[in-house]
Amino acid sequence: MLIKNVMVAGAGLLGSQVSWQVAFNGFNVTVYDAFEKGLETGRKSHEQYGELFMSTRGASQQDIDQTMARLSYTTNLTDAVKDADLVSESVPESLDIKKKFYRDLSAVAPQKTIFTTNTSTLLPSLFAEDSGRPSKFMALHFSNGIWDRNIGEVMGHDNTDPEVFNQVADFTKNIGMIPIPIHKEQAGYILNSLLVPFLSAAGDLLVNGVSDHKNIDKTWMIGMGVPMGPFAFLDLVGIDLAHDVHKYRGELLNDQADLKRADYYKKNFVDKNKLGIKTGQGFYKYPNPAWENPNFLK
């Protein structure tokens, strides 16, 4: 099947990036969100990405106009998926929410449509049956800032059709990403299997009072010679996502350390809408966070 029309479910931070990247690379994209407010946020993000691509990535005004023309927006799930060859789902990182979404989606989607989930930590097999088409269901995982961190982790489950797997891998390449095949179902894929333990260790140092976030970031930046520490990175990916991951893992595995991290992030950040870059404040204030100042490491 030739993929031409794509539906992106979720107009938040990562969903808006996925829809922009797909549209910029020549595909027709329908952005779906359950709430009009979410769509409005997505539209504003796309306007910002247009400016970003012209100022830093060599895009012309014609490129941006053509990209915007390929994007449409709706809160109607039936309309959103009616012509879709492929769905990329970036709804909240909750198993119950994803299960319900796929049950609703399967009731209205054409039989041809391939479903892909952008879940960060959940296994596709946990909700493959809810998709109503397990052979056409798999994961295609992107990282925040996808045009710079341009990997697409392609992961099926035991019942994914190999031909569908290959089609999704080809699609990944066609939207300007480097496909990374995952040969065995793995929570967290490759990237998050490496990243989550790192961020968890940083969280433990903070939550247990060993040090503060700035000095933990400084230590990592100086010691490893890298431009960003773990808490600056949490601001980038969203502290709400970190909370959700720790809460899910803590409840699933009865892991008290995960639950302690989740509780800390909830009380100190999520409940105060300090979610990182997307709300203008997390561990640092944005724009111009302290960790970007050359004097930060002195």
Secondary structure, DSSP 4 states (H G I P E B T S, - for coil): ----EEEEE--SHHHHHHHHHHHHTT-EEEEE-SSHHHHHHHHHHHHHHHHHHHHHS---HHHHHHHHHTEEEES-HHHHHTT-SEEEE---S-HHHHHHHHHHHHHHS-TT-EEEE--SSS-GGGTTGGGT-GGGEEEEE--SSTTTS-EEEEE--TT--HHHHHHHHHHHHHTT-EEEEESS--TTTTHHHHHHHHHHHHHHHHHTTSS-HHHHHHHHHHHHT-S--HHHHHHHH-HHHHHHHHHHHHHHHT-HHHHHHHHHHHHHTGGGT--BGGGTBSSSBSSS-GGGSGGGG-
